[in-house]
Amino acid sequence: MVAHRGVSGLERENTCPAFVAAGVKSYFGIETDVFVTLDEKYIIHHDADLMRISGIDMAVKESTFDDLRAVRFTDIDGITPRGDMFLPSLEEYLSICRKYGKEAYLEICEVDLRKHVLGMAAVVEQMGMMESTTFISFNRSNLTDLRSAYPDAKAQLLTGELNEETIDFIIKNNIDAGIYFPALTREFVELMHEHGRIVNVWTVDTLEDAERMRDMGVDVITSNILE
């Protein structure tokens, strides 16, 4: 089990409290998303802006790290102020994963430059987390750029659609599969396992769906709340 954006069913997603909530539970890993700020620093957040989370129209790519960091969010009830609810740095996320012995599932979001993919990987390496980090992305070039410099890094392609092109990319590049669970088939799982590939499904939040995925033979289940 991997906690999606931390235990985002209990705490505000992609915050240190959400990551700690996963750390003290039985989750194997903690998933998060990393962006590049205007001043080329790495910050934890999922969306291109802060509107959904805070109601503030701040674009991540067009804002500095310090300005983004200064924003405080409410609790998940949307009412209660929480001074500890803010955007973490990449280092803070990795530190929590390391402290609690969790695999870091790091999604590289909207990164178009190889130097930033490698810059993020360098932070992971500097913190001694390379062997316990899985890099995930919808962007195939992010993964191939990563593998060109870090050939042994664990990498996983995220996709909501299974087609021949996607399957060929996964197999040829020796990359694991992160699949939106309604698209999954037992045949795909069997094919991936034949090639030694790991299958991760997201985002599974009901026991019924989780049991169905388990019975299909998946290796990893990513969830907002289901432990």
N, C-alpha and C positions, 0 to 999 in steps of 0.2 A: 504494500500500500504506500502511495505517495500523496502527501498533503498538497493540494492544489492551491498555490499562492499562500502557503501556510494553511492552517485550519481556518479557511475563510468562511466556513459556516458558523464559526464562533467569534472570530475577531475580524476586524477590518483587514481585507486582503492585502497581501504584500507589505505588511508592517512587521516590526520586530515582535509585538505581542502575538501575531498570527504564527510566526516562525517558532517562538518559544512554546506556544500551545501544541505545535506538532512535535517539538523536541521532547516534551515530557510525556508524550503518548507513544504508542507502539509503532507508529509509522516508520517505514524503512527509509523514506526520503522526504525531502521538502522541495517543492517546485516553486520557482519564481521567474520573473521577467526582468530583463535589464535593458536600459536605454542609454544613449549617449546624449548628454546635455549640450547646451550652446557652447559652454566653455570646455567641452570635450572631457567631461568627467562621467563616471558610470553610476547611474542611480537606479534603484529598484522601483519599477512601476509597469503596469500592463498596457494602459491606453496611450494614445498619442497625446492626450491632454488630461487635465485633472477634473473635467466637468462632471463625469459620472460619479467620481468619488467625493468631490468636495463642493461641486457647484461653481467652481472658479474656472474661468476660461483661460487656462495657461497651457500653452503647447510645450511639451517637454523639450523638443529639439530647439525651441526658440527661447528657452529660459535657462538661466544659470543654475548650477547646482545649489548655491546658497539660497536663491529665491524659491526654488522648488522645496527645498528642505525647510524653509520657514513656515510653510503651510501646515496647519494642524487640522485633523479630521475629527468628526464625531465618531462615537461608537456605531456599531452596525444598526442601532435603532434609529440613526439619523438625527438624534436629539442631544444625547449626553456628550458634553465636551470631554475630550481625552487628550491631555497634553503629551501622551506617549504615542499618539497616532500620527506619524509623519513618514515621509519617504526615506527608507534606509539607503545607505551606501552599499555597494557590492561587497565591500570588506565586512560590513556588519552582518549581512546575510550569511556570508561564508563562515564567519566566526561562530554564529549560532549553530549552523550545521556541524561544524567541527566540535564545538563544546558538547553537543548531545549525541555525537557519533552517527549523524544522518548523512545519507547520500544527497548531494546537492544536484538538483535537476534545474539547470540554468538555461532558460529560454532567451536566445539572442533576438531582440525585437528591432525591426526596422533599421538594421545596420547595413549600410551600403558600401562601406570601406573596409578593405581587408585589414588595415592597420588597427581598426577598433575591434574586430573579431580577435585578432592576435593580442591586442591590448587587454581585453577581458581575460583571455586565456593566461596571459602573463600574471595578472593579479591572482588568479586561481593557483598558478604554479608557485608564486611567491609565498602564498599562505599555506603551502604544503597540502593542497586539496585536490591536486590533479587526479590522483588515483581514486578519489571518492566523489568525483563530479562527472555528471553526464550532461553534455551540451546538447540542447535541443533547439530546433528552428524549423519554421515553415520555408525559409529561404535556403535553397539548395547550395547556393554559392557560399553562404556563411559556413556551411558544414565542410565543403570542399576546401575552402580557405583555411579553416581550422586544421583539417587533416594534413594539409600540405606542410604545415609547420610542426604539428603535433600528431604524428602518424598513429600513435597509440591511444590518443584521446577517445573516450567513449562519446559517440555521437548518435543522434536519433532524429530522423526526419518526421516532422509533424505533418499530418495530412488528414483531410476529411473525406478523401475520395481514393478508392483503390482502382487503379487502372494499370495497364501494361507498362506504361512509361515510368510510373512511380515504383512499381515492383522492380523493374530493371535497374533504376537508380539505386535503390536500397541494396540489391544484391551485388551489383558491380562495384559499389563503393564501400561494401562491407559495413554498412550503417544499419542501426536498429530502426524499428518502426514504432512511431507514436500515432495511434489511430483514433479518430473520433468513433466512439464505441458503436453507434448504430450502423456504421459502415462495415464493421468487422464480419468476416466469414470464417468458419472453421477451416476451410481450405487454405485461406491466407495464413492462418496461424501455423498449420502443418507445413506449408511451403517455407515460411520463415525459419521454422525449427529445423527443417532439412538443411538449410544453409547456415545454421548456427546463429541465427538472428533472434534478438529479444523483441517481444511484442508488448507494448504498453498501450493501454486504452484510457481515454479521457472523455468527458468528465463524468464519472459514475457515482451517483449519489443515492441510489436505492439499493437495498439488500437484494431485491429480486434481480436487478440488472447485474449486480456484482457476482451473484451466484451463477448467472448465465455466462458471464465472461470467464469466470473460473472454470466452468465446465467445458468451455471452448478451448481451454488450455493456455490462456494468456499468462504472461510472466509478471506483469505489473498492472495494478489498477490505480489510477489517479483520481482523487475525489476531493470535493470541498469539505466534506463532513463525515463520510462513512469510514469508520476505522475497522 
